[in-house]
């Protein structure tokens, strides 16, 4: 029994102070000591158990005479604690930690009281206790206040007064939306004398679309959402619609039980649709690999274990990682429980290695390389992309209309040309004549507009088009089936069309290359770059054998429209040609949809009859480039519209296939096939899953998690939400409610909240409302020296706990204060400032970092691109997790890198610059501007101690920049915004420096 107690000091912060008359609670007072000091060697893990002694089970401990109930002096446990012999004392002398005298007394008192065991509190179904009666009933805004006040009264501690209204609204706004209130919102709240003024603010913020963005961040941490796959090349992963689904779920207050079911089993629901399938992307958030040489079975085991760990952390508040290799050392979770949970995910369609290597045949992935996505995926509508495309189209059409309004006679002449063209070519396309070959070396012949190609495969073939004089904006190449009813030279192979375009004026001996700015095809074999399908066919139109047996076409919109004179030709070179037959046509117009290059017949008829609509100005500008500046803008907007991909986005989803065998892996060894094959099942010590089918599935798992008998899920979630709004959980170990977890500071309150949450329909907004409308939440955060020594962690909740904003919201806060923040909801992930070579060390494939060059630069932090192996430095410096593992809480470090980020990161410098411009434009003297700055950033006025030094700084900055105006210009070039006028740069630079200081204040990045 030498290793009876391998000691660990355990401070039961959450427990009330004991007195001699109070009977000990095993769960609260004793189990934490035994769990931390004994269970590693004398607990559930039989492989690591010493002396064949278990102390986690009373009967086993009694059988080995570890203690004698009622007789501590006769108990071996107590004797070992007080031994002087180094070979007998427990913990051993070389142990890192030793028990305190107080803890030894607790063990002795507990044995004297009978050594009664209790089931672990977190594994007992929560029961609703009646809120205690308190004398100050006015302080209890809702039942949870009664639990807090009763404890404070017992400890003879008075609660703190309510925070002042500006502070209260700033706290509430940051907590519910992650954004600070505006001065106008603060003024409105301060002036509102109605009894429900605060409740109205709660309702307003809960209804905000930004509520979902705030609530999504901790959930995305828990489910390890990222835009890349983590392993090896850390390639891009198409999954952002899942993130948008999470935001939307919180905004529409999707009940948590349904929230759970859609993520775990959105593909299995009776009413499954694109939304629930998008939610099922949760099962695809694990890290993945396509590294050559990686072993598929090994990585399938990794994927399964990852999902089980995430399930344990996100829903069960349990750290299950050690169960991958052996029974848990502290909790009753066994290795079999781990793999039985893993078996729920055995039907998820996936590949251990996402490529088709010779040693690992995956025919579904034939031809996949490091630029390809990680299937299965589906195309879903993205509201953000739909809205962005519509906005870009409006901007493009308005710009074209403005240019057309100034065109005068040029527009009239073009309309005459177009009327003539449409009358002659009602389809909008003019068949292009191809010069017939003068000798056999040309390799093609022409008959009835069909070009039949006889040149050998993989030879260049140059076709000379002789269109009629006029304008050409678009070229169209259609397949013509001429050989064996196929358009390919070899009916057994596909084809690739790579086109080179040149214009040869009749007056010149040289042809000039012409590039295409847009392209599309009715069908194509997809090509990918960085996980996304390559737009258009500029890089090549790839066709499979089946495609060559059908009528398909591709179009190329010229980078600049051509105006052909009589005798001009267009040379088209089919590079290393694979085609046997084509037809060619041109148009002075741009097809409305490039992947279906057909003009609307009714529009053509109306246009030929002189009708004017929004599309006409665009067609004029795109087909003539008559206004150089407007045409340049049109090209940029057309490119951005194309990048919206019709408002559709690909996202990884869960698809079912036949379940693979899941067996227990001793020591987690994927090569050991001696373990038992297991079916899906719940942990043996919890309520079991009943399913009326041979094999329980992921939907059964979801229903079990949120079933009334499950003791963990509701407790785990409400504990985390409490921590989010109060700074620390009712049980501080929000990631572990097991035996190593902390006894709750207010266990009855935790259970009351859990039952309330479950019985009121898993209503998250109702839970949040309950917390933020409480007197407990609304207390001042001003430190109180008289309780600091007694309750340094503020576990008794005698005040509100200040906390630094999470990384994303530090950035959002600065951009919101500056007025730069882009508030659109959802959409593809964005890349804030970093140099192009930031990703130099990433390979497979090599890639550059492309920082956003438009309004996307100012999007909220929740939309930042999450590169698992190269997390953006701003996120890393402010303690965001890499999300390669489930993380249900973030550390709160205070490091010099944070101050350097706030001062020097281009985002924060540009925020200060934009804010400076706004403050200067607001008018008034320096003191008035500084007052506005403080009210915007902090919701309060500056004190004399603050304003004096800041105004001196402003004066010095003005003088310094006046002497070196080039330095002002250098500072103001940070970011995308244009430079201010030269005569304003000194003033803007000076105020930028002052704004940088305010943005760097601890209070600015702290929620009080």
TIDOZA-317650 format. One record per residue (C-alpha): residue in three letters; x, y, z. Coordinates in steps of 0.001 Angstrom, whole numbers, padded with zeros to 6 digits, always signed. Layout:
residues N
alaXYZ
...
END
This chain:
residues 1008
unk+000000+000000+000000
unk+002993+002282-000483
unk+001199+004226-003242
unk-002053+004624-001365
unk-002153+008430-001745
unk+000111+009986-004387
unk-000825+013437-003119
unk-002108+016608-004687
unk-003055+019729-002837
unk-006679+020519-003549
unk-008336+023742-002496
unk-012097+023540-002399
unk-012625+027181-003310
unk-016276+026635-004066
unk-017124+024996-000746
unk-018379+027083+002151
unk-016157+027312+005204
unk-016588+024279+007449
unk-017323+024456+011136
unk-017056+021767+013750
unk-020806+021136+013859
unk-021249+020747+010094
unk-021246+017261+008634
unk-018941+016749+005690
unk-020233+016142+002181
unk-018363+013416+000336
unk-018965+015064-003053
unk-018037+018540-001895
unk-015270+017949+000646
unk-013760+014483+000319
unk-014017+013178-003214
unk-011970+016084-004677
unk-009069+015191-002367
unk-009280+011473-003093
unk-009690+012063-006820
unk-006659+014295-007096
unk-004407+012333-004764
unk-005562+008724-004846
unk-007530+007701-007896
unk-004619+007766-010317
unk-003212+004656-008620
unk-006299+003439-006786
unk-009133+004359-009100
unk-011048+003150-012176
unk-008024+002344-014363
unk-007279-001287-013591
unk-004122-001221-015710
unk-002555+001414-013452
unk-003989+000240-010134
unk-001490-000348-007308
unk-001833-002867-004519
unk-005107-004145-006011
unk-006780-001350-004084
unk-009700+000776-005312
unk-010685+003820-003332
unk-013298+005108-005795
unk-015703+002326-004714
unk-016631+002034-001024
unk-017091-001733-000996
unk-013687-002327-002574
unk-011997+000064-000138
unk-013665-001584+002848
unk-012673-005024+001627
unk-009017-003952+001627
unk-009468-002285+005072
unk-008350+001083+003753
unk-010522+002657+006422
unk-012764+001650+009302
unk-015987+003694+009350
unk-016328+005584+012619
unk-012746+004791+013638
unk-010221+007043+011920
unk-007408+006021+014292
unk-007813+002397+013193
unk-007952+003244+009480
unk-004922+002450+007352
unk-005708+005503+005273
unk-005237+007851+008229
unk-002219+005984+009537
unk-000414+006362+006233
unk-001148+010084+006131
unk+000585+010570+009496
unk+003493+008112+009109
unk+007015+009358+009742
unk+008681+006371+008023
unk+009494+007541+004468
unk+008785+004028+003169
unk+005311+004003+004660
unk+004044+007581+004560
unk+001516+008578+001947
unk+001971+010581-000129
unk+005599+009505-000609
unk+008154+012165+000360
unk+009254+012612-003255
unk+005729+013389-004376
unk+005334+016837-005911
unk+002485+017815-003603
unk+001722+017043+000024
unk-001593+017140+001833
unk-002164+020030+004180
unk-003064+019446+007788
unk-006558+020740+007023
unk-007040+018112+004331
unk-005820+015341+006614
unk-008345+016481+009218
unk-011102+016377+006590
unk-010234+012740+005778
unk-010243+011820+009468
unk-013516+013645+010176
unk-015189+011988+007188
unk-014167+008520+008418
unk-015353+009395+011908
unk-018723+010354+010447
unk-019050+006952+008815
unk-017095+007327+005545
unk-020283+007630+003520
unk-019879+007695-000274
unk-022175+009504-002702
unk-022578+009127-006449
unk-020661+011884-008208
unk-022877+014971-008297
unk-022550+015486-012069
unk-023684+011929-012827
unk-026951+012296-010891
unk-029890+013735-012832
unk-030358+017359-011761
unk-033340+018165-009583
unk-034992+021517-009196
unk-034771+022901-005657
unk-037058+025674-004513
unk-035154+028979-004461
unk-034189+029834-000893
unk-036030+032513+001015
unk-034011+035695+001542
unk-034785+038719+003658
unk-033993+041300+000956
unk-036583+040195-001559
unk-036210+043387-003573
unk-032694+042302-004559
unk-033918+039088-006160
unk-034985+039978-009699
unk-035469+036304-010553
unk-034962+032914-008850
unk-031239+032636-009522
unk-030658+035770-007424
unk-032160+034019-004411
unk-029533+031273-004578
unk-026726+033836-004813
unk-028079+036106-002070
unk-028702+033247+000352
unk-025049+032233+000097
unk-023874+035837+000486
unk-026068+036238+003558
unk-024640+033041+005042
unk-021124+034400+004498
unk-022207+037820+005865
unk-021229+039595+002631
unk-023364+042312+001081
unk-023813+042360-002697
unk-022398+045238-004737
unk-024629+048053-005966
unk-025853+048015-009543
unk-023399+049344-012123
unk-024093+052769-013543
unk-026167+052790-016701
unk-023417+053540-019254
unk-021289+050719-017827
unk-024280+048399-017669
unk-025239+048963-021295
unk-021637+048593-022479
unk-021388+045307-020555
unk-024665+044031-021943
unk-023889+045062-025513
unk-020437+043476-025479
unk-021817+040305-023885
unk-024785+039898-026235
unk-023373+041164-029523
unk-019606+041507-029045
unk-019941+045173-030056
unk-019850+048354-027960
unk-022924+050574-027720
unk-022923+053889-029537
unk-023031+057126-027526
unk-026563+057652-028836
unk-027654+054236-027526
unk-026147+055022-024138
unk-027881+058419-024030
unk-031213+056805-024889
unk-030854+054251-022114
unk-029724+056799-019540
unk-032695+059040-020372
unk-035242+056197-020257
unk-036978+056336-016880
unk-039442+053525-017565
unk-039458+050556-015211
unk-038564+048151-018004
unk-035845+050275-019620
unk-033167+047646-019048
unk-035394+044792-020181
unk-036044+046678-023409
unk-032304+046873-024028
unk-031972+043131-023402
unk-034756+042414-025885
unk-033230+044769-028468
unk-029813+043162-028275
unk-031176+039612-028296
unk-033053+040490-031491
unk-029891+041836-033122
unk-028407+039763-035921
unk-025067+040243-034172
unk-026254+038205-031166
unk-025702+035035-033180
unk-022186+036136-034103
unk-021336+036618-030429
unk-022844+033343-029278
unk-021290+031372-032128
unk-017668+031994-031127
unk-017511+029745-028020
unk-019443+027050-029838
unk-017063+027202-032806
unk-014203+026729-030329
unk-015930+023701-028840
unk-016571+021997-032176
unk-013094+023044-033486
unk-014390+024902-036533
unk-011607+025934-038910
unk-011152+026698-042598
unk-008325+024202-043040
unk-007759+020507-042362
unk-004805+020801-039992
unk-002733+017764-040907
unk+000265+017869-043279
unk-000438+020528-045944
unk-003242+022073-043866
unk-005212+022584-047055
unk-008388+024632-047290
unk-011646+023012-046259
unk-014981+024180-047671
unk-017060+024522-044516
unk-017944+028193-043916
unk-021705+027572-044447
unk-021609+025470-041260
unk-020318+028513-039366
unk-023112+030606-040854
unk-025604+027910-039861
unk-024425+028149-036236
unk-024834+031937-036271
unk-028287+031594-037791
unk-029281+028895-035290
unk-028520+031189-032366
unk-030261+034128-034040
unk-033459+032195-034673
unk-033174+030627-031212
unk-033142+027053-032460
unk-033861+024906-029371
unk-030686+023288-028108
unk-032037+019761-028510
unk-032755+020420-032183
unk-029424+022295-032439
unk-027800+019080-031226
unk-029747+016762-033515
unk-029090+018739-036693
unk-025346+018786-036095
unk-024938+015148-035154
unk-027544+013741-037506
unk-028826+016420-039864
unk-028600+013919-042710
unk-030749+011370-040829
unk-033655+013600-039847
unk-037041+012830-041428
unk-037222+016454-042607
unk-033592+016636-043749
unk-032866+019482-046152
unk-029904+021597-047211
unk-029940+023425-043872
unk-029792+020290-041721
unk-027201+018752-044036
unk-025115+021885-043664
unk-025402+021468-039895
unk-024184+017890-040239
unk-020875+019402-041306
unk-020121+019204-037586
unk-019094+015593-038184
unk-016625+016794-040829
unk-014764+019348-038728
unk-012097+016875-037691
unk-008568+017276-039039
unk-007925+015266-042226
unk-005017+014289-044428
unk-004144+013365-047986
unk-000422+012987-047293
unk+001281+010379-049433
unk+002413+007536-047193
unk-000189+008174-044496
unk-001907+004976-043396
unk-005698+005057-043919
unk-006544+002846-040935
unk-004406+004960-038635
unk-006145+008152-039689
unk-009619+006638-039538
unk-008797+005812-035921
unk-007620+009396-035389
unk-010832+010791-036890
unk-012984+008581-034675
unk-011075+009478-031525
unk-011267+013184-032385
unk-015048+013016-032703
unk-015412+011205-029386
unk-013216+013764-027604
unk-015276+016577-029121
unk-018544+014919-028163
unk-017255+014569-024614
unk-016082+018151-024395
unk-018891+019962-026198
unk-021900+018113-024775
unk-020813+016015-021808
unk-018263+018241-020084
unk-015942+015268-019887
unk-012290+014864-020801
unk-012260+011537-022604
unk-008847+011630-024283
unk-007206+009127-021936
unk-009961+006576-022640
unk-008617+006160-026151
unk-005840+004034-024637
unk-007119+002785-021283
unk-009859+003150-018697
unk-010061+006647-017245
unk-007807+007123-014227
unk-010272+009275-012326
unk-013736+008884-013795
unk-015850+005774-014460
unk-015430+006173-018223
unk-013909+003006-019671
unk-012024+002376-022874
unk-014995+000398-024170
unk-017257+003382-023542
unk-014914+005469-025687
unk-015097+003166-028692
unk-018819+002565-028298
unk-019276+006312-028671
unk-016949+006179-031663
unk-019166+003544-033255
unk-021943+006106-033622
unk-019790+007800-036272
unk-018842+004591-038098
unk-021352+005363-040876
unk-019852+008765-041738
unk-018619+008670-045318
unk-014934+009503-045210
unk-011513+008326-046259
unk-008505+007831-044048
unk-006380+009467-046764
unk-008203+011834-049116
unk-006433+010737-052319
unk-006250+007747-054610
unk-002784+006321-054042
unk-001559+002975-055319
unk-001264+001590-051797
unk-004652+003003-050812
unk-007192+002710-053595
unk-010025+005231-053329
unk-011629+005275-056804
unk-014056+008019-055723
unk-011032+010299-055335
unk-009259+009430-058580
unk-007214+012363-059834
unk-007439+014289-056554
unk-004419+016383-055615
unk-003631+018929-052914
unk-005776+021594-054613
unk-008909+019460-054378
unk-011572+019696-051671
unk-012413+017065-049058
unk-015717+015417-050044
unk-018549+014716-049648
unk-019806+018235-050293
unk-023029+019838-051459
unk-023783+023229-052984
unk-025937+025388-050717
unk-027267+028888-051035
unk-025290+031536-049184
unk-027465+034537-048249
unk-024307+036619-047946
unk-023142+035753-051452
unk-026647+036289-052852
unk-026839+039726-051273
unk-023300+040611-052302
unk-023928+039613-055899
unk-027120+041678-056023
unk-025311+044667-054527
unk-022429+044363-056981
unk-024826+044117-059904
unk-026636+047253-058768
unk-023341+049089-058423
unk-022187+047898-061838
unk-025436+048834-063567
unk-025588+052233-061903
unk-022010+052961-062918
unk-022718+051884-066489
unk-025899+053961-066569
unk-024012+057019-065382
unk-021447+056528-068149
unk-024162+055947-070757
unk-025938+059129-069712
unk-022852+061063-070817
unk-022281+059098-074032
unk-024572+061115-076305
unk-024237+060302-079996
unk-021861+057406-079338
unk-024623+055541-077500
unk-027110+056286-080268
unk-024714+054955-082892
unk-024136+051783-080884
unk-027873+051203-080518
unk-028235+051430-084279
unk-025440+048868-084674
unk-027055+046523-082159
unk-030475+046814-083769
unk-028951+045877-087108
unk-027037+042976-085535
unk-030046+041521-083700
unk-032243+041827-086769
unk-029693+039779-088729
unk-028923+037417-085816
unk-032054+036898-083676
unk-030206+034460-081375
unk-027634+037106-080414
unk-024860+035018-081990
unk-023324+035418-085436
unk-021806+032354-086985
unk-018131+033061-087620
unk-016746+032009-090981
unk-013494+030080-090772
unk-011036+030446-093614
unk-010878+027174-095492
unk-007447+025530-095518
unk-005291+026095-098597
unk-003391+022853-098133
unk-003543+019575-096205
unk-001138+020852-093538
unk-003845+022972-091943
unk-005347+019854-090360
unk-009014+020828-090669
unk-011845+021301-093153
unk-014979+023433-093105
unk-018467+022484-094234
unk-021791+024081-093261
unk-020084+026119-090484
unk-018731+022954-088874
unk-014967+022750-088537
unk-013845+019129-088786
unk-010346+018655-087414
unk-008123+015926-088776
unk-004824+016905-087167
unk-003350+014380-084796
unk-004178+014584-081145
unk-002043+016962-079059
unk-001106+019167-082034
unk-001822+022903-082124
unk-004563+023839-084585
unk-005001+027478-085626
unk-008349+028587-087013
unk-008679+031957-088768
unk-012073+033521-088281
unk-013257+036096-090815
unk-016207+037797-089105
unk-018115+040588-090759
unk-016927+044081-089826
unk-018254+045244-086473
unk-017779+044668-082785
unk-016856+041425-081031
unk-017171+041183-077260
unk-017680+037431-076842
unk-016489+034285-078604
unk-018464+031049-078504
unk-017081+027584-079265
unk-019611+024756-079531
unk-018851+021080-079846
unk-019782+019392-083112
unk-020093+015629-083155
unk-018460+014585-086400
unk-016562+011371-085740
unk-018228+008338-084214
unk-020926+010759-082978
unk-018406+012433-080712
unk-016663+015784-080726
unk-013364+014244-079651
unk-010547+012914-081778
unk-010339+009792-079632
unk-013753+008424-078592
unk-012111+006583-075683
unk-010626+009707-074133
unk-011814+013041-072903
unk-010569+016375-074189
unk-009077+019630-073030
unk-009663+022914-074821
unk-007022+025524-074210
unk-007636+028569-076339
unk-005284+031301-077502
unk-006927+034313-079110
unk-005276+036864-081415
unk-006482+039759-083574
unk-004849+040355-086957
unk-005814+043662-088578
unk-005996+043658-092349
unk-003406+046441-092362
unk-000824+044495-090368
unk+001311+041407-090840
unk+001244+040662-087120
unk-001498+039265-084928
unk-001865+040731-081462
unk-002766+038509-078517
unk-006157+039062-076899
unk-006955+037814-073393
unk-010314+036869-071931
unk-011617+038370-068703
unk-014532+035995-068136
unk-015463+032576-069402
unk-017910+029800-068845
unk-019170+026506-070219
unk-022424+024607-070192
unk-020613+021665-068637
unk-017044+020890-067682
unk-014886+018559-065700
unk-014145+020543-062561
unk-010725+021912-061772
unk-009695+023227-058362
unk-007293+025665-056749
unk-006920+025748-052946
unk-010039+023656-052535
unk-012327+025876-054614
unk-013573+025171-058114
unk-011735+027277-060693
unk-014105+029805-062208
unk-014712+029632-065918
unk-012519+027898-068475
unk-009700+030390-069036
unk-007202+027849-067722
unk-008723+025141-069879
unk-012062+023564-070734
unk-011851+019973-069559
unk-014349+017465-070920
unk-014989+013816-070151
unk-015809+011238-072816
unk-019546+011417-072067
unk-019504+015208-072403
unk-018054+014910-075910
unk-021108+012940-077029
unk-023465+015839-076261
unk-023984+019387-077475
unk-022028+021712-075221
unk-020490+025135-075605
unk-018041+027477-073924
unk-017748+031256-074185
unk-014906+033682-073656
unk-015586+037368-072909
unk-012735+039399-074318
unk-010755+041507-071909
unk-011360+044390-074272
unk-013952+044239-077061
unk-012640+044277-080632
unk-013807+046563-083401
unk-013142+044692-086631
unk-012572+046386-089934
unk-013090+044810-093324
unk-010463+042098-093779
unk-009567+041732-090112
unk-009288+038196-088778
unk-009384+036539-085388
unk-006936+033698-084918
unk-007961+030954-082510
unk-005304+028416-081597
unk-006496+025180-080026
unk-003425+024261-078001
unk-002562+020544-078189
unk-005969+019973-079637
unk-008147+016988-078634
unk-011304+017989-080556
unk-012646+016567-083784
unk-015375+019092-084518
unk-016416+022617-083473
unk-018590+025504-084544
unk-017650+029104-083789
unk-019675+032265-083334
unk-019246+035796-082039
unk-021383+038496-080466
unk-021058+042181-079614
unk-023054+041381-076457
unk-022279+039593-073188
unk-024480+036558-072371
unk-026395+037133-069136
unk-025197+033756-067816
unk-021895+032376-069025
unk-022513+028752-068092
unk-025724+028890-070157
unk-024665+031254-072968
unk-028106+031916-074388
unk-029579+035376-074826
unk-033115+036078-073721
unk-035090+036235-076962
unk-037667+038644-075553
unk-034952+041045-074404
unk-033278+040924-077808
unk-036595+041676-079502
unk-037366+044562-077176
unk-033866+045977-077629
unk-034147+045739-081431
unk-037416+047668-081171
unk-035748+050501-079262
unk-036601+049558-075660
unk-034304+050823-072918
unk-033686+048969-069639
unk-030996+048539-066962
unk-029139+045921-069006
unk-028715+048149-072047
unk-026166+050536-070496
unk-024124+047595-069262
unk-024132+045958-072702
unk-023067+049230-074308
unk-020157+049777-071931
unk-019071+046109-071916
unk-019286+045890-075701
unk-017557+049173-076558
unk-015268+050145-073632
unk-016109+053671-074696
unk-015565+055148-071220
unk-012150+053924-070066
unk-012596+054594-066340
unk-016119+053208-066213
unk-015080+050141-068248
unk-012216+049441-065835
unk-014642+049554-062936
unk-017089+047344-064837
unk-014424+044677-065347
unk-013563+044666-061647
unk-017212+044369-060685
unk-017837+041617-063237
unk-014959+039656-061722
unk-016342+040088-058213
unk-019816+039083-059382
unk-018380+035924-060913
unk-016624+035153-057634
unk-020018+035144-055898
unk-020700+031945-057889
unk-024375+032647-058304
unk-024825+032871-054541
unk-023945+029210-054047
unk-021192+027764-051879
unk-019794+024295-051408
unk-019787+022861-047914
unk-018655+019564-046452
unk-021523+017473-045119
unk-022189+014092-043597
unk-023311+011307-045883
unk-024034+007775-044739
unk-022373+004653-045972
unk-022104+001151-044540
unk-020640+001432-041036
unk-017029+000369-040708
unk-016084-001970-037880
unk-015106-000129-034708
unk-013119-002186-032265
unk-011530-001389-028923
unk-007895-000435-029547
unk-005744-001389-026546
unk-003356+001466-025818
unk-004950+003229-028784
unk-002911+001087-031165
unk-004651+001124-034541
unk-002610-001892-035630
unk-003901-004050-032770
unk-006891-005939-034127
unk-007416-008129-031080
unk-009867-005770-029408
unk-013585-006384-029223
unk-015738-005058-032085
unk-018342-002764-030497
unk-021673-001292-031488
unk-022924+002204-030697
unk-023871+002562-027044
unk-023844+005045-024182
unk-021349+004953-021336
unk-022026+001972-019102
unk-022603+004038-015939
unk-025137+006424-017468
unk-028697+005845-018660
unk-028714+003674-021755
unk-029942+004324-025281
unk-033012+002405-026331
unk-033479+002108-030078
unk-036033-000050-031911
unk-033483-001173-034467
unk-030435-003461-034518
unk-027995-000594-034395
unk-028418+002789-032695
unk-027445+005740-034901
unk-026336+009341-034567
unk-029907+010572-034232
unk-030403+008232-031277
unk-027214+009662-029805
unk-028495+013220-030172
unk-031804+012326-028538
unk-029975+010569-025700
unk-027779+013610-025092
unk-030791+015866-024624
unk-033034+013277-022987
unk-034520+013959-019558
unk-032450+011210-017940
unk-029079+012460-019162
unk-027464+014183-016173
unk-024732+016032-018056
unk-025786+017915-021184
unk-028024+020571-019628
unk-025631+021094-016695
unk-022658+021408-019004
unk-024286+023976-021278
unk-025772+026213-018588
unk-022480+026124-016685
unk-020636+027358-019783
unk-023222+030060-020485
unk-022955+031204-016871
unk-019182+031423-017250
unk-019614+033416-020461
unk-021652+036090-018692
unk-020205+035907-015197
unk-016520+035270-015890
unk-016320+031842-014235
unk-018624+028841-014160
unk-020719+027759-011205
unk-018286+024876-011424
unk-015077+026582-012483
unk-013863+023548-014429
unk-016236+024102-017343
unk-014354+021531-019412
unk-014536+018781-016804
unk-017506+018025-014596
unk-015992+014670-013732
unk-014299+013661-010516
unk-011385+016006-011216
unk-013813+018858-011702
unk-014612+021428-009073
unk-017531+021131-006703
unk-019969+023890-007761
unk-020021+027090-005770
unk-023838+026957-005880
unk-024834+023345-006703
unk-028552+023922-006180
unk-028439+026880-008559
unk-026630+024849-011214
unk-029249+022123-011014
unk-032101+024662-010985
unk-030749+026273-014154
unk-030225+022906-015837
unk-033790+021768-015148
unk-035195+025169-016109
unk-033292+025087-019403
unk-034432+021582-020259
unk-038045+021943-019151
unk-038528+025297-020879
unk-037780+023788-024260
unk-033985+024125-024357
unk-034556+027830-025036
unk-031127+029484-025184
unk-032391+033071-025371
unk-034610+032464-022352
unk-031604+031131-020442
unk-029495+034134-021454
unk-032319+036525-020516
unk-032621+034906-017105
unk-028922+035481-016440
unk-028492+039020-017797
unk-031650+040369-016153
unk-030566+039149-012729
unk-029385+041481-009973
unk-026322+039245-009781
unk-025309+040098-013334
unk-026014+043819-013002
unk-023717+044371-010019
unk-020821+046788-010237
unk-017390+045350-011061
unk-015585+047804-008785
unk-013110+045868-006622
unk-014010+045551-002919
unk-010953+045155-000680
unk-013032+043834+002214
unk-013951+040644+000309
unk-010760+040218-001714
unk-009079+038026+000895
unk-012195+036011+001621
unk-013282+035415-001974
unk-010415+036331-004334
unk-011977+034505-007297
unk-015371+036153-006781
unk-017033+032754-006600
unk-019690+034039-004218
unk-020735+036630-006823
unk-020681+039666-004558
unk-019705+041735-007606
unk-019412+041400-011360
unk-016157+040015-012728
unk-014333+042174-015295
unk-012780+040239-018164
unk-010794+041008-021248
unk-012595+040645-024544
unk-011887+037538-026582
unk-009568+037954-029549
unk-012243+038388-032217
unk-014059+041000-030164
unk-010903+042975-029380
unk-010642+043514-033133
unk-014382+044077-033618
unk-014388+046631-030820
unk-011611+048692-032412
unk-013212+048609-035848
unk-016625+049481-034420
unk-015215+052430-032475
unk-013468+053669-035615
unk-016572+053360-037771
unk-014848+050998-040218
unk-016542+047746-039170
unk-018411+045917-041961
unk-021541+044434-040438
unk-022748+042055-043157
unk-023743+038642-041830
unk-022104+035404-042956
unk-020119+034561-046048
unk-016689+033201-046960
unk-013896+033608-044454
unk-011707+036677-044892
unk-008015+037399-044455
unk-006990+040545-042571
unk-003650+042201-043151
unk-000538+040047-043318
unk+002299+040132-045894
unk+001981+037893-048985
unk+004818+035653-047796
unk+003133+034933-044477
unk+002317+031415-045713
unk+005801+030725-047109
unk+006249+027719-044839
unk+002989+026128-045961
unk+003318+023569-048711
unk+001263+020908-050492
unk+000296+023186-052139
unk+002521+026246-051919
unk+000442+029360-051397
unk+000573+033088-050852
unk-001414+035048-048293
unk-003933+037244-050093
unk-005123+039909-047666
unk-008511+041420-048491
unk-008356+044541-050640
unk-011900+045802-050200
unk-014576+046184-047542
unk-014055+042557-046545
unk-010914+043744-044727
unk-013207+045183-042052
unk-015448+042168-041484
unk-015999+040793-037989
unk-013495+038489-036343
unk-015853+035511-036392
unk-015340+035513-040170
unk-011529+035540-040078
unk-009862+032718-041968
unk-008885+030062-039413
unk-005649+028413-040583
unk-005017+025718-038014
unk-001234+025555-038384
unk-000725+029286-039040
unk-003316+031065-036942
unk-003440+034788-037618
unk-001018+036486-035170
unk-003705+038772-033800
unk-005849+035777-032854
unk-002903+033898-031383
unk-001675+036889-029360
unk-005083+037245-027732
unk-005328+033562-026786
unk-007632+032188-029466
unk-007240+028400-029818
unk-005919+026839-033011
unk-009074+024686-033053
unk-007309+021448-033771
unk-009021+020180-030592
unk-012264+020910-028766
unk-011776+023959-026525
unk-014582+025063-024212
unk-012727+027879-022492
unk-009959+030317-023394
unk-007064+031410-021275
unk-006790+035087-020387
unk-003092+035885-020658
unk-001665+039392-020374
unk+001397+039669-022581
unk+003542+042374-024216
unk+002583+040965-027615
unk-000965+042109-026987
unk+000089+045715-026482
unk+002314+045541-029558
unk-000593+044156-031575
unk-002896+046962-030490
unk-000270+049565-031358
unk+001186+048170-034566
unk-001091+045662-036275
unk-002265+047402-039483
unk-005897+046767-038581
unk-005563+048738-035345
unk-003447+051490-036888
unk-005993+051898-039661
unk-008807+051863-037114
unk-007079+054693-035254
unk-006608+056574-038531
unk-010249+056187-039558
unk-011401+057208-036100
unk-009136+060283-036201
unk-010716+061437-039463
unk-014189+061042-037940
unk-013269+062949-034782
unk-011730+065821-036744
unk-014797+066058-038972
unk-017064+066192-035914
unk-015816+069697-035111
unk-015217+071476-031831
unk-011982+072082-029978
unk-009539+069401-028891
unk-011237+068886-025527
unk-014602+068351-027196
unk-013134+065823-029616
unk-011416+063980-026769
unk-014697+063859-024870
unk-016394+062284-027889
unk-013532+059803-028221
unk-013894+058616-024617
unk-017653+058329-024837
unk-017357+056309-028051
unk-014665+053955-026782
unk-015531+053641-023104
unk-019045+055005-022701
unk-017853+057640-020232
unk-016127+060999-020022
unk-012391+061394-019622
unk-011144+062393-016191
unk-008816+065346-015710
unk-006004+062906-014981
unk-006605+061336-018377
unk-007397+064326-020577
unk-004395+066410-019513
unk-001650+063986-020614
unk-003556+063033-023752
unk-003950+066620-024910
unk-000231+067187-024264
unk+000510+064128-026390
unk-001648+065594-029148
unk+000246+068903-029035
unk+003623+067159-029205
unk+002467+064955-032087
unk+001323+067980-034069
unk+004666+069686-033584
unk+006628+066564-034520
unk+004645+065917-037701
unk+004753+069590-038686
unk+008545+069322-038697
unk+008500+065959-040526
unk+005359+065813-042689
unk+006738+062832-044590
unk+006402+060835-041356
unk+002737+061773-041190
unk+002293+060442-044709
unk+004084+057226-043812
unk+001764+056618-040857
unk-001373+057403-042839
unk-000489+055027-045661
unk-001305+052106-043355
unk-004409+050361-044619
unk-006673+050614-047641
unk-008273+054006-047065
unk-007019+056802-049341
unk-004671+059410-047937
unk-006293+062614-046672
unk-005533+065870-048431
unk-001941+066971-047955
unk-002868+069979-045838
unk-004768+067705-043406
unk-002156+065011-042921
unk-000359+066519-039947
unk-003620+066916-038020
unk-004904+063456-038932
unk-001579+061862-038012
unk-001514+063617-034637
unk-005030+062486-033795
unk-004205+058994-035069
unk-001507+058750-032406
unk-003927+059821-029703
unk-006511+057316-030933
unk-003900+054553-030874
unk-003375+055256-027177
unk-007106+055046-026401
unk-007501+051829-028380
unk-004616+050383-026333
unk-006157+051201-022948
unk-006813+048171-020778
unk-010326+049468-020193
unk-011006+049616-023936
unk-010463+045891-024345
unk-012119+044974-021032
unk-015766+044311-020375
unk-016515+045736-016905
END
